Amino acid sequence: MTEVMIKVEKIYKYYRLGKLGSGRMREDFSNWWTRTMRKGREEQTVSRDAGRFCALRDISFEVVRGEVLGIIGHNGAGKSTLLKIISRITAPSSGCIMGNGSVASLLEVGTGFHGELTGRENIFLNGHILGMKKREIAARFDEIVDFSGVEEFIDTPVKRYSSGMYTRLAFAVAAHMEPEILIVDEVLAVGDAEFQRKCIGKMREVASNKGKTILFVSHNMQALQNLCHRVITLEKGEIADMGDPEAVIGAYLKGAKKSNMVAREYETPESGPGNDAIRIKKVALVPEYLPGQQVIDIRTPFTIRFEFWHQDPVPGSLVVSVYLFNMAGECIFDVCSEGLEGVHGLIEGDCRIPGNFLNDGAYYFSMSFVKNANKRLFYFEACLSFDVEDYRRNISWYGKWMGYVRPAFPVNLFPKKI
């Protein structure tokens, strides 16, 4: 019988909205008593209790030993909240979680690290937290440092590390200490492509060869599809889909395609997608139709135009990346801006895609906003979606070109002179 490592039963998580206290003891005591009497009534919703926001509602699933479970969903769907509850960082409002084994969590940069301690000291501290003996940690020490690539700074307090160094060392510790359950959020986004490849390879190794259980949240659909045995889709705090990765991811991307338009605009910073650092004002796809065209076909140039509010107080260089994906979640390209220094308020930008580049098919764009090359401020997933048509419908030998791009590179034929 397969051993169950994590069992989640009817998890609800509520957050209070508005002020924390009135300043009047009688009123605060009355509110506390009301909340206490209502505790356990999971069926209440925000509409019935305007003072609370339901971040998770009736979440139930099991994860068995050696399984890699992926969790996807739009920003605000409840993914990180769920992982924090499973990691015992925060408690559920109701429901229960049963775990079977040691847990290592990598939910955000610096999770589990003490800023005043050096990298070396934090490695031993985390090992002790996971119940390992000093000699066991020492046996893995060199491998951890080599994987992280921070050997030169291993005796420096980690508060002086960059976000990328923090993340590399934190992942190396979590993966090499060999906990029975490894929980990883989208923190790998701050690493470079080579480090992400190493992380995915390491998670695949510990899951397949050592029978470890992994919960993995990511916006990288290709990585999820290649690594996970099952995938869960969260939508507004509820499980919307669960099952085979290819089927679940395909349905999620098709849903994102249907729900998005080729233009989205928001009037105020409060109404747009984002957070305290970045808020989206506008994103639009603007085609340059050829004479007689009414749809985007493989010959049509188009431009992605966007506007956003930059409100992050931390000084540094802001870079915006634009990603193009097909509906299988495979990245077609990733391009980025030059760094923008010291500019706040409303910012606009664009990215032009030439004609005779994309093959016919369905695509979507995502955007990433990064500060100082390693701190992701916001990831705007599936912000635009569109179809590219083929204009060769009346050609009798018509067949679909292979590949995702079909650039109009010339192929020249001419008689060879003898």
Residue pairs with C-beta under 8 A, 6 or more apart in sequence:
2 64
2 65
3 64
3 65
3 100
4 62
4 63
4 64
4 65
4 98
4 100
5 63
5 64
5 65
5 67
5 99
5 100
5 101
5 180
5 181
5 213
6 62
6 63
6 86
6 97
6 98
6 99
6 100
6 181
6 213
6 215
7 62
7 63
7 97
7 98
7 99
8 59
8 60
8 61
8 62
8 86
8 95
8 97
9 60
9 95
9 96
9 97
9 98
10 42
10 58
10 59
10 60
10 94
10 95
10 96
11 56
11 58
11 59
11 60
11 82
11 85
11 92
11 94
11 95
11 96
11 97
12 42
12 54
12 56
12 57
12 58
12 59
12 92
12 93
12 94
12 95
13 54
13 55
13 56
13 78
13 81
13 85
13 90
13 92
13 93
13 237
14 52
14 53
14 54
14 55
14 93
15 52
15 53
15 55
16 51
16 52
16 53
17 50
17 51
17 52
17 53
18 51
21 28
22 28
22 31
38 44
38 49
39 93
39 94
40 94
42 57
42 58
42 94
42 95
44 52
45 54
45 57
46 52
46 53
46 54
54 237
55 78
55 81
55 237
56 78
56 81
56 82
56 85
56 92
56 237
56 238
57 236
57 237
57 238
58 238
59 78
59 82
59 95
59 237
59 238
59 239
60 239
61 69
61 232
61 239
61 242
63 69
63 213
63 215
64 213
65 180
65 211
65 213
66 207
66 208
66 211
66 212
66 213
67 207
67 213
67 214
67 229
67 230
68 203
68 204
68 207
68 213
68 214
68 216
68 227
68 228
68 229
69 213
69 214
69 215
69 216
69 228
69 229
69 230
69 231
69 232
70 216
70 217
70 218
70 224
70 227
70 228
70 230
70 231
70 232
70 245
71 79
71 82
71 83
71 215
71 216
71 217
71 231
71 232
71 234
72 79
72 217
72 218
72 219
72 221
72 224
72 231
72 232
72 233
72 234
72 248
72 249
72 252
73 79
73 233
73 234
73 235
73 240
73 252
74 235
74 256
74 381
74 382
75 273
75 378
75 379
75 380
75 381
77 234
77 235
77 236
77 237
78 234
78 236
78 237
79 185
79 217
79 234
80 107
80 185
80 217
81 90
82 234
83 105
83 107
83 183
83 185
83 215
83 217
84 90
84 107
85 91
85 92
85 97
86 97
86 99
86 103
86 183
86 215
87 103
87 105
87 107
87 183
88 103
89 105
89 107
99 181
100 180
101 179
101 180
101 181
101 213
102 130
102 131
102 179
102 180
102 181
103 179
103 180
103 181
103 182
103 183
104 112
104 126
104 130
104 173
104 174
104 177
104 179
104 181
104 182
104 183
105 111
105 112
105 174
105 183
106 167
106 170
106 171
106 174
106 182
106 183
106 184
106 185
106 187
107 183
107 185
107 187
108 185
108 187
109 163
109 166
109 167
109 170
109 187
109 190
109 375
110 158
110 166
110 170
111 170
111 187
112 126
112 129
112 170
112 173
113 122
113 126
113 158
113 166
113 169
113 170
114 121
114 122
114 125
114 158
115 157
115 158
115 159
116 157
116 159
117 125
117 157
117 158
118 154
118 155
118 156
118 157
118 158
119 145
119 148
119 150
119 153
119 154
119 155
119 156
119 158
119 161
119 169
120 141
120 154
120 155
122 158
122 169
122 173
123 137
123 141
123 144
123 145
123 169
123 173
124 134
124 137
126 173
126 174
126 177
127 134
127 136
127 137
127 140
127 173
127 177
128 134
128 137
130 177
130 179
132 177
137 177
140 176
140 177
143 176
144 169
144 172
144 173
144 176
145 151
145 154
145 172
147 168
147 172
147 175
147 176
147 198
147 202
148 165
148 168
148 169
148 171
148 172
148 173
149 168
149 195
150 161
150 165
150 168
150 169
153 160
153 161
153 165
158 166
158 169
161 169
162 372
162 374
163 190
163 372
163 374
163 375
164 190
164 191
164 192
164 195
164 373
164 374
167 187
167 188
167 190
167 191
167 374
168 191
168 195
170 187
171 184
171 187
171 188
171 199
171 202
174 182
174 184
175 182
175 199
175 202
175 203
175 206
178 206
178 210
178 212
179 212
180 212
180 213
181 212
181 213
181 214
181 215
182 203
182 206
182 212
182 213
182 214
182 215
183 214
183 215
184 199
184 203
184 214
184 215
184 216
184 217
185 217
186 217
186 218
186 219
186 379
188 195
188 196
188 199
188 218
189 219
189 368
189 376
189 379
190 370
190 374
190 375
190 376
191 199
191 374
196 220
196 223
200 223
200 226
200 227
203 214
203 216
203 227
204 227
206 212
206 214
207 213
207 214
207 227
216 224
216 227
216 228
218 224
219 366
219 379
219 381
220 329
221 249
221 253
221 325
221 328
221 329
221 330
222 328
222 329
222 330
222 331
224 231
224 245
224 249
224 329
225 245
225 246
225 249
225 328
225 329
228 245
229 245
230 242
230 243
230 244
230 245
230 248
231 242
231 243
231 244
231 245
231 248
231 249
232 239
232 241
232 242
232 248
233 239
233 240
233 241
233 242
233 248
233 251
233 252
234 240
241 248
241 251
241 252
242 248
249 328
249 329
250 327
250 328
253 325
253 327
253 328
253 329
253 364
253 382
254 327
256 364
256 381
256 382
256 385
257 327
257 362
257 364
257 382
257 385
260 364
260 382
260 383
260 384
260 385
261 384
261 385
262 284
262 285
262 384
262 385
262 386
263 282
263 283
263 284
263 285
263 384
264 280
264 282
264 283
264 284
264 383
264 384
265 281
265 282
265 284
266 272
266 273
266 279
266 280
266 281
266 282
269 279
269 281
269 309
269 311
270 279
272 279
272 280
272 281
272 308
272 309
273 279
273 280
273 378
273 380
273 383
274 280
274 308
274 309
274 378
274 380
275 377
275 378
276 311
276 312
277 310
277 311
277 312
277 369
277 371
277 377
277 378
278 308
278 309
278 310
278 311
278 312
278 369
278 377
278 378
279 308
279 309
279 311
280 306
280 307
280 308
280 380
280 383
281 307
281 308
281 309
281 346
282 305
282 306
282 307
283 304
283 305
283 306
283 307
283 367
283 380
283 383
283 384
284 304
284 305
284 306
284 384
285 302
285 303
285 304
285 365
285 384
285 386
286 302
286 303
286 304
286 305
287 293
287 296
287 300
287 301
287 302
288 300
288 301
288 302
288 303
288 355
289 296
289 300
290 299
290 300
293 300
295 387
295 389
296 302
296 386
296 387
296 388
296 389
297 360
297 388
297 389
297 390
297 391
298 355
298 356
298 357
298 358
298 359
298 360
298 388
298 389
298 390
298 391
298 406
299 355
299 356
299 391
300 355
300 388
301 352
301 353
301 354
301 355
302 352
302 353
303 350
303 351
303 352
303 353
304 322
304 350
304 351
304 352
304 353
304 365
304 384
305 348
305 349
305 350
306 320
306 348
306 349
306 350
306 367
307 346
307 347
307 348
307 349
308 346
308 347
308 369
309 345
309 346
309 347
310 318
310 343
310 344
310 345
310 347
311 344
312 318
312 344
312 371
312 377
314 371
314 372
314 375
315 342
316 341
316 371
316 372
316 375
317 339
317 340
317 341
317 371
317 372
317 373
318 339
318 340
318 341
318 343
318 369
318 370
318 371
318 377
319 336
319 337
319 338
319 339
319 340
319 369
319 370
319 371
319 373
320 336
320 337
320 349
320 367
320 368
320 369
320 370
321 334
321 335
321 336
321 337
321 367
321 368
321 369
321 370
322 334
322 335
322 336
322 351
322 365
322 366
322 367
323 331
323 333
323 334
323 365
323 366
323 367
323 368
324 331
324 332
324 333
324 334
324 353
324 363
324 364
324 365
325 331
325 332
325 363
325 364
325 365
325 366
326 332
326 361
326 362
326 363
326 404
327 361
327 362
327 363
327 364
330 404
332 358
332 363
332 404
332 405
335 351
337 349
339 373
340 347
356 406
356 407
356 408
357 405
357 406
357 407
358 388
358 404
358 405
358 406
359 388
359 400
359 401
359 403
359 404
359 405
359 406
360 388
360 389
360 390
360 400
360 401
361 387
361 388
361 404
362 385
362 386
362 387
362 388
363 385
363 386
363 387
363 388
364 382
364 383
364 384
364 385
364 386
365 382
365 383
365 384
365 385
366 379
366 380
366 381
366 382
366 383
367 379
367 380
367 383
368 376
368 378
368 379
368 380
369 376
369 377
369 378
369 379
369 380
370 376
370 377
371 377
390 398
390 400
392 398
